[in-house]
Amino acid sequence: TYSVEFFGFNGEPLANRTVAWGNAATAPQVTVPSGYTFIGWDKVFTDVRENLQVHAIITPNNYTMSFFALAGTFSNGTNTKSIEASYGSVIGTQENPTRTGYTFSGWYNNPEFTGQPILFSAQSTMPIGGLDLFAKYTANTYTITFNAQGGSVSPSSKTVTFDTAVGTLPNPTKTGHTFLHWIDQSNQVVTADTVYFI
């Protein structure tokens, strides 16, 4: 008789069958962890004529991670990209998209941007099932400074948000003068409804 030893995931001993010369060994049940697939055995054991050590062939599954830049773009000019890799393999850091007037503020696994952002590092790996990730952006803010041209104004500056109306503007005062309106450095009249795309 001969001994046929079976090993599973990461070399875990599964069974040791005693088999008569020329007979087949009965394979044990193989437990496969999430993210992996059992392919088969690395040796044939249907006609046993010697002691055997048989190992399960278990491979990580391939998954896809998709990135949606939404209103932004990647360096190649597209707004979507995807990578395919096996579970647990290193995918490293990922490119952040850009959007005019906005700052990228993280990848989220839902388009509502709830929960915590998904962070990447040089050691990041492909998760089970892959991921769909959505880019979140925060509108940039800018400071408008008011020059009263020899008069007085309060406040003397205001923070405004990209692609958002300037809002309420202060009225300056100057002895012997009547305030008409504000103009910017381009000599354009600025009102509460003015929107800047800087």
C-alpha positions in Angstrom: 0.0 0.0 0.0 1.0 3.6 -0.5 0.3 6.9 1.3 -1.3 9.8 -0.5 -1.2 13.0 1.5 -3.4 15.9 0.5 -2.6 19.5 1.3 -4.9 22.5 1.0 -4.6 26.3 1.2 -1.1 27.4 2.3 0.0 23.8 2.7 -2.7 23.0 5.3 -2.8 19.1 5.8 -6.2 17.8 4.6 -6.1 14.0 4.6 -3.7 11.0 4.4 -5.2 8.2 2.3 -3.8 4.6 2.3 -4.2 3.2 -1.2 -3.4 -0.2 -2.7 -1.0 -0.4 -5.7 -2.8 0.8 -8.8 -5.9 2.1 -7.1 -7.2 5.7 -6.9 -7.1 7.9 -3.8 -10.2 9.7 -2.7 -9.7 13.4 -2.7 -10.8 15.3 0.4 -13.1 18.4 0.5 -11.2 21.6 -0.1 -12.1 24.7 1.8 -11.3 27.8 -0.2 -11.1 31.2 1.5 -12.9 34.2 0.1 -11.2 35.8 -2.9 -9.7 32.5 -4.1 -10.8 29.6 -6.5 -9.8 26.0 -6.3 -8.5 24.9 -9.7 -7.6 21.3 -9.1 -4.7 19.1 -7.8 -1.0 19.3 -8.8 -0.7 15.5 -9.2 -2.8 12.7 -10.7 -3.8 10.1 -8.1 -6.1 7.8 -10.0 -3.4 5.1 -10.5 -1.2 5.2 -7.4 2.1 3.3 -7.6 4.1 5.3 -5.1 3.8 7.5 -2.0 2.4 10.9 -3.1 2.1 14.4 -1.7 -0.8 16.2 -3.5 -1.3 19.9 -3.2 -4.5 21.8 -4.0 -4.0 24.5 -6.7 -5.7 27.6 -5.3 -5.4 30.9 -7.1 -6.6 34.4 -6.2 -9.5 35.7 -8.2 -9.1 38.7 -10.6 -11.2 41.8 -9.8 -11.7 45.2 -11.3 -11.4 48.6 -9.6 -13.0 51.4 -11.5 -12.4 55.1 -11.0 -15.0 57.7 -12.0 -13.7 61.3 -12.1 -17.2 62.6 -12.7 -16.8 66.3 -13.6 -13.0 66.0 -13.5 -10.4 64.4 -15.8 -7.4 62.2 -15.6 -4.0 63.1 -17.1 -5.0 61.2 -20.3 -8.1 63.4 -20.8 -10.7 60.8 -19.8 -13.0 60.8 -16.9 -13.0 57.1 -16.2 -10.3 54.4 -15.8 -10.1 50.9 -14.4 -7.4 48.4 -13.3 -7.7 44.7 -13.1 -5.6 42.7 -10.6 -5.7 39.5 -8.6 -7.0 39.6 -5.0 -4.4 40.7 -2.5 -1.9 41.9 -5.2 -0.3 45.3 -4.8 -1.9 48.1 -6.8 -0.1 50.9 -5.1 -1.1 54.6 -5.3 -3.6 55.9 -7.8 -3.8 59.0 -9.9 -6.1 61.8 -8.6 -8.2 63.6 -11.2 -8.2 67.4 -11.6 -11.1 69.8 -12.0 -10.9 73.5 -12.8 -11.8 75.6 -9.8 -11.9 72.6 -7.5 -9.6 70.6 -5.3 -9.8 66.8 -5.3 -10.9 65.7 -1.8 -11.0 61.9 -1.9 -12.2 58.7 -3.4 -15.5 57.3 -2.1 -17.3 54.0 -2.8 -20.6 55.7 -3.5 -21.7 58.8 -5.5 -23.3 60.3 -2.4 -19.8 60.5 -0.8 -21.0 59.1 2.5 -18.7 57.3 4.9 -14.9 57.5 4.9 -12.8 58.1 1.8 -10.7 55.3 0.4 -7.0 56.0 0.9 -4.2 54.6 -1.3 -0.6 54.0 -0.5 2.3 52.2 -2.1 1.1 49.1 -0.2 -2.5 49.2 -1.3 -3.9 45.9 -2.5 -6.9 44.8 -4.6 -9.8 44.0 -2.3 -12.3 41.1 -2.7 -14.9 42.0 -5.4 -13.0 45.1 -6.6 -14.4 48.6 -6.1 -16.3 51.4 -7.9 -14.8 54.7 -6.7 -16.2 58.2 -7.2 -14.1 61.4 -7.0 -15.2 64.1 -4.6 -14.2 67.7 -5.1 -14.3 70.8 -2.9 -14.8 74.2 -4.6 -11.9 76.5 -4.2 -12.4 79.8 -2.3 -10.9 83.2 -3.2 -10.6 86.6 -1.5 -12.1 89.7 -3.0 -10.5 92.9 -1.6 -12.5 96.1 -1.7 -10.7 99.3 -2.6 -12.8 102.3 -1.5 -10.6 104.7 -3.5 -10.0 107.1 -0.6 -13.3 106.3 1.2 -14.0 103.7 3.8 -15.6 100.3 3.5 -16.3 97.5 5.9 -15.6 94.7 5.5 -12.6 95.4 3.4 -12.5 91.9 1.9 -14.8 88.9 1.4 -14.2 85.2 0.7 -16.1 83.8 -2.4 -16.5 80.4 -3.7 -15.7 79.3 -7.3 -18.8 79.0 -9.5 -20.9 80.6 -6.9 -22.5 84.1 -6.8 -20.4 86.7 -5.0 -23.4 87.6 -2.8 -23.9 90.7 -0.7 -21.4 93.5 -1.3 -20.6 96.3 1.2 -21.4 99.9 0.3 -18.4 102.2 0.8 -18.7 105.8 1.9 -16.7 108.9 0.9 -17.4 112.4 1.9 -18.9 114.4 -1.0 -19.3 111.4 -3.2 -22.1 109.0 -4.1 -21.3 105.3 -4.4 -22.3 103.9 -7.8 -21.0 100.3 -8.0 -18.0 98.1 -7.7 -15.8 97.2 -10.7 -13.1 94.6 -10.9 -9.6 94.7 -12.4 -11.1 93.9 -15.8 -13.3 97.0 -15.5 -16.4 94.9 -15.3 -19.2 95.8 -12.9 -19.5 93.5 -9.9 -22.9 92.8 -8.4 -24.2 90.3 -5.9 -25.0 88.0 -8.8 -21.5 88.0 -10.3 -19.9 84.6 -10.6 -16.2 84.1 -11.0 -14.6 81.1 -12.7 -11.0 81.7 -11.7 
